[in-house]
Amino acid sequence: MGLFDRLRSESDPRVVFLGIDGVPYDLVDQHPDVFPNLTAIADDGTGGRISSIVPPESSACWPSLTTGMNPGRTGVYGFQDRESDTYDTYVPMGEHVAADRVWDIVTKRGRDASVFNVPVTFPPSSRIQRHVSGFLSPSVADAAGSADVQRTLEEFDYRVDVNAQLGHKDEKEDFVENARQTLDARYTAFDHYLDRDDWDLFFGVFMATDRVNHFLFGDYVDDGEYADEFLEFYRTLDEYIGAVRDRLDEETTLVVASDHGFTNLEYEVNLNHWLAENGWLSYATDDPEELADISADTRAYSLIPGRFFINLKEREPNGTVSESDYETVREELVADLEELTGPDGRQVCRRIVRGEDAFDGDQTEIAPDLVVIPADGFDLKSGFSEKDAVFTSGPRNGMHKFENACLFSTSDRIDVSDADLLDIAPTILDLMEIGAGTTAMDGRSLVL
């Protein structure tokens, strides 16, 4: 039975959400020939620039996008988080997200959701109609959640993620091909389950866009060797978005959005190396590898992306900064960060956000004291192993950006002015005429 052969109540409007990880609005806006479908969606419905969250990192962004809540309430601040009262760190998974996802709310209201490839959702949930987890899932078998879904995905040559290691090579043809195959298989799976499942909310994410941007965005900006391949990849993405739009009926709204923007990358900034050089950080071992290797003399340390923690007494196991000195020490660190300049003389820190200004909720015990939003061209790294210098380079030529995420919809009742990532979940629920849960969110509905 086909998708639109099923009888449904006209009182239950549906939503298809397509995530396009890391796609900047300006890329779409400046290339209508590459993005004719997204351009048409914007012309007939809505399209515009939105802001991300602090910090603009996918592991923090997707929990916030899918809950409408800031990291102080989701409990996920980045790709690596610190356990309370210890120097132990962990990689946040779906089980660490402390707030209901939009599909949880939909399901609690007796509606059905099919969810595919959303980062930080492993292990897959059995509480929703269909769930294939995304980024951080160990394998397709683990992501699928059932043997039947696994077999179907394997028939499509489905991959959880692009093989990013191929992007580290000087010659990137294999990486481009792998990214294209991952994109194709993702669309094939979406197309299959759009037709098979009797969903009210279909929520799927294309993450290959983020991978392509990391390794080819600089080629696009500088008209480099792989600029044509970069744009051709996006032509295909746009065709797939158009194909999904064309199959939807008038009772179904399509929403397409990214979790953060992107910019070109020139320098990696090894922040813990900088902290050590400037007397903020020292180690208890000659061969440090992890946060637990810092010494009791440390006043501050950093975790990716651009998060700074004061080594505070009573909060950190070997804290050295007293509560009475906390604010003075933090302001000293802010002043030092404001003086940090790159090899080209530019200021590295475009904006320094104090933790209490960005995070609020029951999960703030692991919140950073400061978050740096870097100037374009800088990628903030925070490893603990010794580096040769503060500023180094790597295989990537593109990096996340707080501004310039995007939101498009076939609905002309959405106002994206002054919108951010937290507004997407309440907007989806409003489009579905589900009000429950939205009042508790940090975001607001964008539906007029």
Secondary structure, DSSP 4 states (H G I P E B T S, - for coil): --GGGS---TTS-EEEEEEETT--HHHHHT-TTT-HHHHHHHHHSEEEEEB--SS--HHHHHHHHHHT--HHHH---SSSEEPTTSS-EE---GGG--S--HHHHHHHTT--EEEEEESS-PSPPSSSSEEEE-TT-S-HHHHH-SHHHHHHHHHTT--SS--GGGGGSSS-HHHHHHHHHHHHHHHHHHHHHHHHS--SEEEEEE-HHHHHHHHHHHHHHHT-TTHHHHHHHHHHHHHHHHHHHHH--TTEEEEEE-SSEEEEEEEEEEHHHHHHHTTS--BSSSS--SGGGB-TT--EEEETTTEEEE-BTTTSTT--B-GGGHHHHHHHHHHHHHT-B-TTS-BSEEEEEEHHHH--STTGGG--SEEEEEPTEEEEE---S--S-SEE--S--EEEESS-EEEEES-SSB--TT-BGGGHHHHHHHHTT--TTGGGSSS---B-
